[in-house]
C-alpha cells in the first residue's frame, strides 16, 4: 500500500490532497480561534 502511495502518480496526488486538506484544517482552526479570542 505504501509502495502505491509513494510510487504511482495517483498515489502521490492523493497524498498531496490529504496533506493539503490537513493544512487547510489547521489554518482555519487557528484563524477561527484567533478571531474568537479577539472578539471577547
CHARMM-style PDB file with segment names, atoms N, HN, CA, C and O in Angstrom:
ATOM      1  N   UNK     1       0.824  -1.192   0.000  1.00  0.00      PROA
ATOM      2  CA  UNK     1       0.000   0.000   0.000  1.00  0.00      PROA
ATOM      3  C   UNK     1       0.872   1.262   0.000  1.00  0.00      PROA
ATOM      4  O   UNK     1       0.611   2.196  -0.759  1.00  0.00      PROA
ATOM      5  N   UNK     2       1.898   1.291   0.843  1.00  0.00      PROA
ATOM      6  HN  UNK     2       2.110   0.533   1.459  1.00  0.00      PROA
ATOM      7  CA  UNK     2       2.780   2.456   0.858  1.00  0.00      PROA
ATOM      8  C   UNK     2       3.540   2.587  -0.450  1.00  0.00      PROA
ATOM      9  O   UNK     2       3.848   3.695  -0.888  1.00  0.00      PROA
ATOM     10  N   UNK     3       3.843   1.454  -1.073  1.00  0.00      PROA
ATOM     11  HN  UNK     3       3.593   0.554  -0.717  1.00  0.00      PROA
ATOM     12  CA  UNK     3       4.548   1.493  -2.354  1.00  0.00      PROA
ATOM     13  C   UNK     3       3.680   2.176  -3.418  1.00  0.00      PROA
ATOM     14  O   UNK     3       4.178   2.960  -4.226  1.00  0.00      PROA
ATOM     15  N   UNK     4       2.389   1.873  -3.409  1.00  0.00      PROA
ATOM     16  HN  UNK     4       1.984   1.236  -2.752  1.00  0.00      PROA
ATOM     17  CA  UNK     4       1.479   2.524  -4.348  1.00  0.00      PROA
ATOM     18  C   UNK     4       1.296   3.996  -4.011  1.00  0.00      PROA
ATOM     19  O   UNK     4       1.194   4.836  -4.904  1.00  0.00      PROA
ATOM     20  N   UNK     5       1.253   4.308  -2.705  1.00  0.00      PROA
ATOM     21  HN  UNK     5       1.336   3.625  -1.979  1.00  0.00      PROA
ATOM     22  CA  UNK     5       1.027   5.694  -2.291  1.00  0.00      PROA
ATOM     23  C   UNK     5       2.171   6.594  -2.738  1.00  0.00      PROA
ATOM     24  O   UNK     5       1.934   7.710  -3.200  1.00  0.00      PROA
ATOM     25  N   UNK     6       3.411   6.120  -2.605  1.00  0.00      PROA
ATOM     26  HN  UNK     6       3.603   5.213  -2.230  1.00  0.00      PROA
ATOM     27  CA  UNK     6       4.558   6.950  -2.964  1.00  0.00      PROA
ATOM     28  C   UNK     6       5.064   6.691  -4.375  1.00  0.00      PROA
ATOM     29  O   UNK     6       5.788   7.518  -4.929  1.00  0.00      PROA
ATOM     30  N   UNK     7       4.697   5.556  -4.966  1.00  0.00      PROA
ATOM     31  HN  UNK     7       4.109   4.884  -4.515  1.00  0.00      PROA
ATOM     32  CA  UNK     7       5.287   5.164  -6.239  1.00  0.00      PROA
ATOM     33  C   UNK     7       4.512   5.574  -7.466  1.00  0.00      PROA
ATOM     34  O   UNK     7       5.107   5.818  -8.516  1.00  0.00      PROA
ATOM     35  N   UNK     8       3.199   5.656  -7.362  1.00  0.00      PROA
ATOM     36  HN  UNK     8       2.717   5.457  -6.509  1.00  0.00      PROA
ATOM     37  CA  UNK     8       2.402   5.972  -8.549  1.00  0.00      PROA
ATOM     38  C   UNK     8       1.987   7.435  -8.535  1.00  0.00      PROA
ATOM     39  O   UNK     8       1.984   8.092  -7.494  1.00  0.00      PROA
ATOM     40  N   UNK     9       1.638   7.924  -9.715  1.00  0.00      PROA
ATOM     41  HN  UNK     9       1.641   7.390 -10.560  1.00  0.00      PROA
ATOM     42  CA  UNK     9       1.204   9.317  -9.843  1.00  0.00      PROA
ATOM     43  C   UNK     9      -0.083   9.544  -9.053  1.00  0.00      PROA
ATOM     44  O   UNK     9      -0.228  10.558  -8.369  1.00  0.00      PROA
ATOM     45  N   UNK    10      -1.013   8.600  -9.149  1.00  0.00      PROA
ATOM     46  HN  UNK    10      -0.896   7.776  -9.705  1.00  0.00      PROA
ATOM     47  CA  UNK    10      -2.280   8.738  -8.433  1.00  0.00      PROA
ATOM     48  C   UNK    10      -2.061   8.723  -6.926  1.00  0.00      PROA
ATOM     49  O   UNK    10      -2.727   9.450  -6.189  1.00  0.00      PROA
ATOM     50  N   UNK    11      -1.132   7.899  -6.473  1.00  0.00      PROA
ATOM     51  HN  UNK    11      -0.590   7.308  -7.071  1.00  0.00      PROA
ATOM     52  CA  UNK    11      -0.830   7.855  -5.050  1.00  0.00      PROA
ATOM     53  C   UNK    11      -0.235   9.153  -4.553  1.00  0.00      PROA
ATOM     54  O   UNK    11      -0.598   9.639  -3.482  1.00  0.00      PROA
ATOM     55  N   UNK    12       0.681   9.719  -5.328  1.00  0.00      PROA
ATOM     56  HN  UNK    12       0.976   9.325  -6.198  1.00  0.00      PROA
ATOM     57  CA  UNK    12       1.293  10.986  -4.928  1.00  0.00      PROA
ATOM     58  C   UNK    12       0.269  12.111  -4.950  1.00  0.00      PROA
ATOM     59  O   UNK    12       0.309  13.006  -4.106  1.00  0.00      PROA
ATOM     60  N   UNK    13      -0.651  12.069  -5.916  1.00  0.00      PROA
ATOM     61  HN  UNK    13      -0.684  11.342  -6.601  1.00  0.00      PROA
ATOM     62  CA  UNK    13      -1.706  13.073  -5.981  1.00  0.00      PROA
ATOM     63  C   UNK    13      -2.627  12.948  -4.769  1.00  0.00      PROA
ATOM     64  O   UNK    13      -3.031  13.957  -4.190  1.00  0.00      PROA
ATOM     65  N   UNK    14      -2.958  11.723  -4.384  1.00  0.00      PROA
ATOM     66  HN  UNK    14      -2.630  10.904  -4.854  1.00  0.00      PROA
ATOM     67  CA  UNK    14      -3.787  11.501  -3.199  1.00  0.00      PROA
ATOM     68  C   UNK    14      -3.079  12.001  -1.949  1.00  0.00      PROA
ATOM     69  O   UNK    14      -3.700  12.623  -1.087  1.00  0.00      PROA
ATOM     70  N   UNK    15      -1.792  11.734  -1.849  1.00  0.00      PROA
ATOM     71  HN  UNK    15      -1.288  11.229  -2.549  1.00  0.00      PROA
ATOM     72  CA  UNK    15      -1.019  12.191  -0.701  1.00  0.00      PROA
ATOM     73  C   UNK    15      -1.002  13.717  -0.640  1.00  0.00      PROA
ATOM     74  O   UNK    15      -1.128  14.298   0.437  1.00  0.00      PROA
ATOM     75  N   UNK    16      -0.847  14.362  -1.788  1.00  0.00      PROA
ATOM     76  HN  UNK    16      -0.744  13.890  -2.664  1.00  0.00      PROA
ATOM     77  CA  UNK    16      -0.855  15.829  -1.829  1.00  0.00      PROA
ATOM     78  C   UNK    16      -2.209  16.377  -1.389  1.00  0.00      PROA
ATOM     79  O   UNK    16      -2.265  17.385  -0.684  1.00  0.00      PROA
ATOM     80  N   UNK    17      -3.294  15.732  -1.795  1.00  0.00      PROA
ATOM     81  HN  UNK    17      -3.248  14.913  -2.368  1.00  0.00      PROA
ATOM     82  CA  UNK    17      -4.627  16.186  -1.400  1.00  0.00      PROA
ATOM     83  C   UNK    17      -4.822  16.008   0.101  1.00  0.00      PROA
ATOM     84  O   UNK    17      -5.379  16.889   0.756  1.00  0.00      PROA
ATOM     85  N   UNK    18      -4.378  14.896   0.650  1.00  0.00      PROA
ATOM     86  HN  UNK    18      -3.926  14.180   0.117  1.00  0.00      PROA
ATOM     87  CA  UNK    18      -4.510  14.653   2.087  1.00  0.00      PROA
ATOM     88  C   UNK    18      -3.735  15.693   2.879  1.00  0.00      PROA
ATOM     89  O   UNK    18      -4.250  16.238   3.855  1.00  0.00      PROA
ATOM     90  N   UNK    19      -2.499  15.975   2.469  1.00  0.00      PROA
ATOM     91  HN  UNK    19      -2.081  15.532   1.676  1.00  0.00      PROA
ATOM     92  CA  UNK    19      -1.678  16.973   3.161  1.00  0.00      PROA
ATOM     93  C   UNK    19      -2.308  18.362   3.045  1.00  0.00      PROA
ATOM     94  O   UNK    19      -2.297  19.128   4.009  1.00  0.00      PROA
ATOM     95  N   UNK    20      -2.855  18.690   1.876  1.00  0.00      PROA
ATOM     96  HN  UNK    20      -2.864  18.068   1.093  1.00  0.00      PROA
ATOM     97  CA  UNK    20      -3.485  19.995   1.686  1.00  0.00      PROA
ATOM     98  C   UNK    20      -4.713  20.144   2.572  1.00  0.00      PROA
ATOM     99  O   UNK    20      -4.916  21.203   3.166  1.00  0.00      PROA
ATOM    100  N   UNK    21      -5.533  19.110   2.671  1.00  0.00      PROA
ATOM    101  HN  UNK    21      -5.368  18.250   2.188  1.00  0.00      PROA
ATOM    102  CA  UNK    21      -6.739  19.178   3.499  1.00  0.00      PROA
ATOM    103  C   UNK    21      -6.370  19.343   4.971  1.00  0.00      PROA
ATOM    104  O   UNK    21      -7.002  20.124   5.682  1.00  0.00      PROA
ATOM    105  N   UNK    22      -5.362  18.622   5.430  1.00  0.00      PROA
ATOM    106  HN  UNK    22      -4.849  17.988   4.853  1.00  0.00      PROA
ATOM    107  CA  UNK    22      -4.924  18.752   6.823  1.00  0.00      PROA
ATOM    108  C   UNK    22      -4.369  20.156   7.067  1.00  0.00      PROA
ATOM    109  O   UNK    22      -4.642  20.757   8.106  1.00  0.00      PROA
ATOM    110  N   UNK    23      -3.593  20.679   6.116  1.00  0.00      PROA
ATOM    111  HN  UNK    23      -3.372  20.190   5.272  1.00  0.00      PROA
ATOM    112  CA  UNK    23      -3.052  22.029   6.249  1.00  0.00      PROA
ATOM    113  C   UNK    23      -4.136  23.086   6.288  1.00  0.00      PROA
ATOM    114  O   UNK    23      -4.060  24.019   7.087  1.00  0.00      PROA
ATOM    115  N   UNK    24      -5.145  22.957   5.440  1.00  0.00      PROA
ATOM    116  HN  UNK    24      -5.207  22.199   4.790  1.00  0.00      PROA
ATOM    117  CA  UNK    24      -6.257  23.909   5.425  1.00  0.00      PROA
ATOM    118  C   UNK    24      -7.038  23.835   6.731  1.00  0.00      PROA
ATOM    119  O   UNK    24      -7.459  24.862   7.263  1.00  0.00      PROA
ATOM    120  N   UNK    25      -7.233  22.623   7.249  1.00  0.00      PROA
ATOM    121  HN  UNK    25      -6.892  21.789   6.816  1.00  0.00      PROA
ATOM    122  CA  UNK    25      -7.956  22.463   8.515  1.00  0.00      PROA
ATOM    123  C   UNK    25      -7.203  23.143   9.657  1.00  0.00      PROA
ATOM    124  O   UNK    25      -7.811  23.811  10.493  1.00  0.00      PROA
ATOM    125  N   UNK    26      -5.893  22.974   9.693  1.00  0.00      PROA
ATOM    126  HN  UNK    26      -5.399  22.431   9.014  1.00  0.00      PROA
ATOM    127  CA  UNK    26      -5.085  23.617  10.744  1.00  0.00      PROA
ATOM    128  C   UNK    26      -5.141  25.130  10.599  1.00  0.00      PROA
ATOM    129  O   UNK    26      -5.279  25.845  11.592  1.00  0.00      PROA
ATOM    130  N   UNK    27      -5.036  25.623   9.368  1.00  0.00      PROA
ATOM    131  HN  UNK    27      -4.924  25.043   8.562  1.00  0.00      PROA
ATOM    132  CA  UNK    27      -5.076  27.064   9.127  1.00  0.00      PROA
ATOM    133  C   UNK    27      -6.394  27.665   9.598  1.00  0.00      PROA
ATOM    134  O   UNK    27      -6.393  28.675  10.302  1.00  0.00      PROA
ATOM    135  N   UNK    28      -7.528  27.054   9.218  1.00  0.00      PROA
ATOM    136  HN  UNK    28      -7.529  26.233   8.647  1.00  0.00      PROA
ATOM    137  CA  UNK    28      -8.824  27.609   9.590  1.00  0.00      PROA
ATOM    138  C   UNK    28      -9.081  27.481  11.085  1.00  0.00      PROA
ATOM    139  O   UNK    28      -9.706  28.359  11.680  1.00  0.00      PROA
ATOM    140  N   UNK    29      -8.607  26.396  11.703  1.00  0.00      PROA
ATOM    141  HN  UNK    29      -8.100  25.683  11.220  1.00  0.00      PROA
ATOM    142  CA  UNK    29      -8.766  26.254  13.150  1.00  0.00      PROA
ATOM    143  C   UNK    29      -8.039  27.370  13.878  1.00  0.00      PROA
ATOM    144  O   UNK    29      -8.595  27.988  14.786  1.00  0.00      PROA
ATOM    145  N   UNK    30      -6.797  27.631  13.486  1.00  0.00      PROA
ATOM    146  HN  UNK    30      -6.346  27.129  12.748  1.00  0.00      PROA
ATOM    147  CA  UNK    30      -6.037  28.720  14.118  1.00  0.00      PROA
ATOM    148  C   UNK    30      -6.684  30.074  13.856  1.00  0.00      PROA
ATOM    149  O   UNK    30      -6.734  30.919  14.750  1.00  0.00      PROA
ATOM    150  N   UNK    31      -7.185  30.289  12.628  1.00  0.00      PROA
ATOM    151  HN  UNK    31      -7.144  29.602  11.902  1.00  0.00      PROA
ATOM    152  CA  UNK    31      -7.828  31.550  12.274  1.00  0.00      PROA
ATOM    153  C   UNK    31      -9.077  31.771  13.126  1.00  0.00      PROA
ATOM    154  O   UNK    31      -9.272  32.854  13.677  1.00  0.00      PROA
ATOM    155  N   UNK    32      -9.928  30.736  13.235  1.00  0.00      PROA
ATOM    156  HN  UNK    32      -9.769  29.855  12.787  1.00  0.00      PROA
ATOM    157  CA  UNK    32     -11.163  30.883  13.998  1.00  0.00      PROA
ATOM    158  C   UNK    32     -10.883  31.081  15.480  1.00  0.00      PROA
ATOM    159  O   UNK    32     -11.553  31.881  16.134  1.00  0.00      PROA
ATOM    160  N   UNK    33      -9.898  30.362  16.022  1.00  0.00      PROA
ATOM    161  HN  UNK    33      -9.354  29.712  15.491  1.00  0.00      PROA
ATOM    162  CA  UNK    33      -9.568  30.540  17.433  1.00  0.00      PROA
ATOM    163  C   UNK    33      -9.042  31.951  17.702  1.00  0.00      PROA
ATOM    164  O   UNK    33      -9.348  32.549  18.733  1.00  0.00      PROA
ATOM    165  N   UNK    34      -8.250  32.476  16.769  1.00  0.00      PROA
ATOM    166  HN  UNK    34      -8.000  31.990  15.931  1.00  0.00      PROA
ATOM    167  CA  UNK    34      -7.724  33.823  16.933  1.00  0.00      PROA
ATOM    168  C   UNK    34      -8.859  34.850  16.863  1.00  0.00      PROA
ATOM    169  O   UNK    34      -8.884  35.801  17.644  1.00  0.00      PROA
ATOM    170  N   UNK    35      -9.799  34.659  15.926  1.00  0.00      PROA
ATOM    171  HN  UNK    35      -9.778  33.886  15.291  1.00  0.00      PROA
ATOM    172  CA  UNK    35     -10.911  35.590  15.791  1.00  0.00      PROA
ATOM    173  C   UNK    35     -11.820  35.542  17.012  1.00  0.00      PROA
ATOM    174  O   UNK    35     -12.315  36.576  17.460  1.00  0.00      PROA
ATOM    175  N   UNK    36     -12.044  34.332  17.556  1.00  0.00      PROA
ATOM    176  HN  UNK    36     -11.642  33.492  17.192  1.00  0.00      PROA
ATOM    177  CA  UNK    36     -12.921  34.219  18.721  1.00  0.00      PROA
ATOM    178  C   UNK    36     -12.291  34.868  19.948  1.00  0.00      PROA
ATOM    179  O   UNK    36     -12.991  35.515  20.727  1.00  0.00      PROA
ATOM    180  N   UNK    37     -10.984  34.705  20.134  1.00  0.00      PROA
ATOM    181  HN  UNK    37     -10.416  34.179  19.501  1.00  0.00      PROA
ATOM    182  CA  UNK    37     -10.348  35.313  21.303  1.00  0.00      PROA
ATOM    183  C   UNK    37     -10.232  36.823  21.139  1.00  0.00      PROA
ATOM    184  O   UNK    37     -10.244  37.546  22.135  1.00  0.00      PROA
ATOM    185  N   UNK    38     -10.122  37.313  19.916  1.00  0.00      PROA
ATOM    186  HN  UNK    38     -10.112  36.725  19.107  1.00  0.00      PROA
ATOM    187  CA  UNK    38     -10.038  38.751  19.689  1.00  0.00      PROA
ATOM    188  C   UNK    38     -11.391  39.415  19.880  1.00  0.00      PROA
ATOM    189  O   UNK    38     -11.448  40.593  20.231  1.00  0.00      PROA
ATOM    190  N   UNK    39     -12.476  38.695  19.660  1.00  0.00      PROA
ATOM    191  HN  UNK    39     -12.430  37.737  19.374  1.00  0.00      PROA
ATOM    192  CA  UNK    39     -13.814  39.266  19.777  1.00  0.00      PROA
ATOM    193  C   UNK    39     -14.255  39.453  21.210  1.00  0.00      PROA
ATOM    194  O   UNK    39     -15.145  40.262  21.475  1.00  0.00      PROA
ATOM    195  N   UNK    40     -13.666  38.738  22.134  1.00  0.00      PROA
ATOM    196  HN  UNK    40     -12.944  38.081  21.918  1.00  0.00      PROA
ATOM    197  CA  UNK    40     -14.095  38.835  23.534  1.00  0.00      PROA
ATOM    198  C   UNK    40     -13.472  40.014  24.237  1.00  0.00      PROA
ATOM    199  OT1 UNK    40     -13.731  40.235  25.420  1.00  0.00      PROA
TER     200      UNK     40
END
